[in-house]
Amino acid sequence: MARHSKAPKQAKLQRFKWTGKGPSGRKVSGEIVAREKSEVELQLRNQSILVNSIRRKSSLGGGMGKIKPRDIMVFARQMATMIKAGVPMLQAFSVVAESLKNPAMSGLVQELMNDVAAGTSFSDALRKHPRHFDRLFTNMIEAGEQSGSLDHMLEKVAAYKEKIESLKGRVKKALYYPVAVIGVGIGVTALLLIKVVPQFESMFQGFGAELPAMTRMTIAMSEFAQQYWLVGIGLIVASIMLIRQGMKRSEAFAYRMHALALRIPVIGDILDKSSVSRYSSTLATTFAAGVPLVEALETAAGASGNKVYERAVLQVRDDVSTGQQLHFAMRLTEQFPPLAVQMVGIGEEAGSLDAMLNRVADYYEEEVDNKVDALTSLLEPFIIVVLGVLVGGLVVSMYLPIFELGSVL
């Protein structure tokens, strides 16, 4: 038995693709995550499947893709459903591992299952993977294990993760939509300047007359674009890479960039309200699970999604640890909206802080929704006008000499 428990640590998890025949002679195929080919053969034999071929697709490791927050959310929801339905823990892990589409996440669940099978508690198994399971997740699972309400805590974690991912999705929509459309507009304009305008230019050379100012300006822009378009793309890519690396390596630079993002008209307001909602939701969920307020604030700081709010929440934590009330500590940062501060104050006075924090989170989540919808509605006509002016201006400038020639003739 001891030898069997050590075996999983000696081999890497693999994804195997198999084909065979079922009990009725029908051809069947599929994929199984296992450590060795013999494990796959045993599983298939137990299902009365006659194996034709088993081949290893790849190891479940660095080359198998990235584990995203959405994968953790799906895992939490599936585990909550399984445990609530009375499925034993190890069997729940097995079913969830097989159903997950991301191979890296499937491998992670297999590792959790092996740790739990070896006698480790669920929360301690999660703590071995801090990159994927934050303190909120592990603390709540531990609270569920101690109180005998693991299914209830998993439900709470799943609901929280779903809420946060939904909020992230809305913010991304607000950021990506205008960038994507403006990018397409710039791309179309660049294509016209580099490929189409030169064709007209060669035609205009045979006119022997002076070209209109607008046409001369377009031709000058075209020549500039033809000469420097590669340099322009290189500068854009290099700038993005430098900003990303700078934010990773320098905490001060990341803080300045996040502060700058909060000042962008409309977009900054969406990011601001999103951070307040995430902070409130995280603090409410953690505090309701019985985690002390100071520790809950530390968890909420990392979940706010913005360095400015992270620093403000850590300041709140320090003030609360010295005896300040939460709402007063929030007011001292001068970062939180007055409405959020007042609602938290009412919650503290009434002894229902978690419920009031949830209301704050819901209110600002709805505000984010409304702002994103308003931004999309405002941007659509604005972008159409901008694209029309860019593309239409180029087309008109190219046809002006032809119109003038026609009027002379």
N, C-alpha and C positions, 0 to 999 in steps of 0.2 A: 504493500500500500504506500509506504514511504517512497519507494522507487518511482511509483506512478505519479506522485505529487511533484517530484523533481523534474520529470520528463518534459513538461510543457516549457520549462525555462531553458531547456537545452536547444530547442528548435524554434525557428521563426514560424509565425502563422503564414499559411499560404492560401491562395485562392485556386481551387482545382475545378476545371471544367470536365464534366463527365457525360458519356452517352451510354445507353444500354437498352434493355428490353424489360418492360414491366411484367407482372404476373400473367396478363392476358396476351402477351406477345407484342404489345404495342411499343413502338419506339419512343423512348423518353430521354431527356437530357436536362442538364442543369448545372449549377455551380454550388460548391460547398467550401466553406472556410474551415481549414484543419491544419494541423502541424505536419502530418505525414500522410503519404498516399495510402498507407494501411488503414488509417482512421476512416478515410473516405470509403474504402472498400468495405469496412465493417459496417458503417452506417447504411450503405446501399444494400448489403446482404441482409441486414435486419429488416429492410423494407421489401424484401423478396425481389430485388432488381438484379437481373443478369447483366454484369458490366461488360461493355465492349471496349471502351477506352477511358482512361483518366489521364489528363495532362495538366501540369501546373501552369497557371496563367502568370502569376507573379507573387512576390512576397508582400505581406501587408506591412509596409513600412514607409520610408520617406518618399519612394517613387509612386505611391498609390494614391496620391492626391492629398488634399488638405482637409482637416476636420474644421468645419465652420460652425458658428454659433447655432445655425439652423439645425445642424445634425444633432447637437446637444439637446435642443428643444424637442426634436422628434423622439430622441431616446427617452427623455423625461416623460413625455406624454405616453409613449408605448409601455414603459415600465409601470407608470401609474395605473394604466388600464389593466395590465396583467396582474399586478399585486391586488388591485381592488376586486378583480374577478376570482381571487383565491388561488391563482397559479403559484406553485412553489418558486422561490427566488431563483434557483439555478435553472429551472426550466424556462422561467421568464427571460433570463439572460440569453439562453440558447435560441428561443423563438425570435427575440428582438435582433440578435446578431445576424440571424439568417435573413430577416426581412429588410435590414438596412441596405440601401443601395450604394452608399459610400464605403469602399473596401477598407479604408483607413479607420473609419468609425466602427465598422464591423469587427476589425481586429482589436480595437480598444475595448469593446464590449466583451470580447473573448478573454482578454487579459483580466478584466474586472471579474468575470465568472470564475476564472482559475484562482484568483486571490480569495474570493468568497468561499469557493470549494475547499481551499486549504485552511479555512478557519478565520480569515480576516473579516471584520465587520464591513458592511456596505460603505459606510462613511469613510473608514480608514482606507479602503480600496480606492475610493474616489480621490482621497488626499494624495495618493501617489501620482496623480496627473493634474497638478495645479494649473497647467496651461489651458486645460479644457474645462475643469470643474472649479469654479471660484469658491470663495469662502462662504458665500450665501448658500450655494448648492450643498456643500459638505455640512455646514452647520445645521441646515434644515433637515437633512437626511439623518444626522446624528440625533437631533431632537425627536424625529419620528421613531427612530429605533428605541430610544430611551422611554418614550411615552407609549409605545405600542401602537402608534398611529402612522406607520410608514406610508400606507396608501394615501392617507389624507395629506401628508407632507409632500409626497410626490406630485399629487394633484396641484398643490399650491405652487410648487416649483415650476411645473409644466405650464400652469396658467400665467405665472410671472414671465417665464421665458417667451411664451407666445405673445404676450402684451409688448414686451421690449422689442422683439423681432418685428412685430407689426409696426411699431413706432419708427424703428430704424428704416423699414421699407418706405414709409411715407416721406421721411426726411431725404432718403436717397432719390426718391422720385422728384422731389423739389429741386435737388441739386443736379441730377443727371439730365432731366428733360431739356432745360434751356441750353446746357452745355452741348448736348447731342445735336440739337437743331441748329445752333449757331455754328457748330463744327461742320455740319453738312453744308451750311450756307457758305462758309469760308472755303470749303473744298470745291464747291461748284464754281465759285468766283475764281479761284486759283486755276481750275481746269480751263475755264474760258480764257483767262489771261495768258496761260502758257501754250495752249493748243489751238484755240479758235482765233484769237486776235491776230497772231502772226500770219494766218491765211489772208485775212483782210488787208493787213499791212502790205504784203507783197502785191496785192491787187491795187492798192491806193498809189503805189509808186509809179504806176503807169498813167495816172490821172494828169500829172504835170501841173496841178493847181494846189494852192495852199489849203491844208486841211483845217476844219473847224477846231477851235481851242479844246473842246471836250474830247474830240477824237485824238488830238495830239497828246492830251493828258493820259488817255486810256492806253495809247501805244507806249508812252513812257513807263507807265505802270507795268505793262506787259513785258517790256525789256528788262525792267528791274526784277520782276517775278521769275523770268526765264534764267536770269543770271544768279539769283540768290535763293531760289526756292529750297534747295537742299540745305543751305546754311540756316534758313528759317526753321525748317523742320528739326534740324539738329539742335538749334537753340531752344526750341519748345520742349523737346524730349529731355535735353540736358537740364533745363530749368526745373521740370517736374521731378526728375531723378534727384537733383540737388536738394530740393525742398523736402522730398520724402526722406532722404538720408539725414538731412539736418534735423528733421523732427524726431527721427529715431535716436540720434546720437546726442542731441542737446535738449535738455528739459526746458531751458529758458527760451530757446528758439521755438519749440513746440507750443509753449505757453503764448508767445507773441502771435504765432500764426492762428491759434484758436481764438485769441482775443480779437484779432483782425477779422476773423470769420463772423464773429458776433456783431460786428459793426456794418456788415454788408446790408444794404437796404432789403427789406422783406425776407431774404434768405437768413440773415442774422437773427431776425425775430423768430423764425421757425426753429433755428438751432437752439436759441435761448429757451423757448417754451418746451422743446424736446428734452433739454437737459434737466429742467425743473421737474418734468413728468417722470423721467427715469430715476432721478434722485428720490422723489416722493414714493414711487412704486417700490423701489428697492428697500428703502428704509421701512416702509409699511410692512412688507413681506417678512423682512428679517426680524423686526421688532415683534411682530405678531407670533413668530416662532419661538419667542422666549430668549432671544439673544440680547444681552445688555445693550443699552442705547449707545454707549461710547463705541463699542465694537461694531454695532450695526451701522453707525455713521462712517466708520472706516471702510466698511464694505460698500456703502452707498457712494462714497467718494469715487471709488474706481469705476462704478457703474454709470456715472453721470454722462460719460462720453465726451466731456470737454474739460481741458486742463484748467480753465478759469474757474469752473464750478468745482472741479476736484480740489483745487487749492482752497476755495471758499468753504467747502464741506469739511476739510481737514481743520480749518480754523474754527469752525463750529464745534467739531469734536473736541478740540483743545479747550474751548470755552465751557462746554458742557461738563467736561471732566473736572473743571474747577468749581462747579456748582451752579453755573448759569442755566436758566431755562432755555429749552430748545428754540422757541420762537424769538427770544431776545438775542440769542447767539446768531441766529439767521439774520436778524435785522442789522446787527453790528457789521456784517460782511458787506452790506450795501449792494449785494448781488441779486438777492431773491426778490421777486415781485411782492409788493405790499399785500396783495390778496392772499398769496401763499403763506406769508408770515402770519397774517391775522387768522387764517383758518387753522394753522398749526397751533396758535395760541389758544383758540377755542377748544381744540382737541385736547390740549394739555389740561386746561381748566376742567373739562368735562370728564377727564379720565378715559378718553377714547381716541388716543393719539393715532393708532394704526388705522382706524376707520376714517379719520379726518385726512390722514396722509393719502389714503386711497382715493378720497374724493378730490383732493388736490391733483393727484396723478390723472384721474379721469377728466377733470376740467381742462387741464393743459394739453392732454392728449387730443381732446376734441378741438381745442384751439389750433393745434398743429394741423389737424384734419382740415379745418376751415381755411387756414392760411395756405395750405398746399393747393386746395381746390381753387382758391382765389388767385393764387400765383399762376396756376395753369391756365385759368380763364383769361387773365390779363396778358400772359405771354403769347398766347396763340395769335391774336391780331397784331401784336407788336412785332413778332418774328416774321409774320407774313409781309408786313410793311417793309421791314429791314431787308428781307430777301428780295422783295419786289424792287426796291430802290437799287440794291446792289446789281442784281442780274439785269433788271430793266434798264438801268443806267448804262451798263456795258453794251447791251444790244442797241440802244438808241444811238450811243456814241459811234458805233460801227456803221450804222446805216445813214447817219447824217450826211456824209460826203456823197453817198449814192442819191439821196433825196435832192441835194443841192445840184448835182450833175443833171438829174432829171429835169429840174426846173430851168436850167440853162439851155438844155436841148429843146 
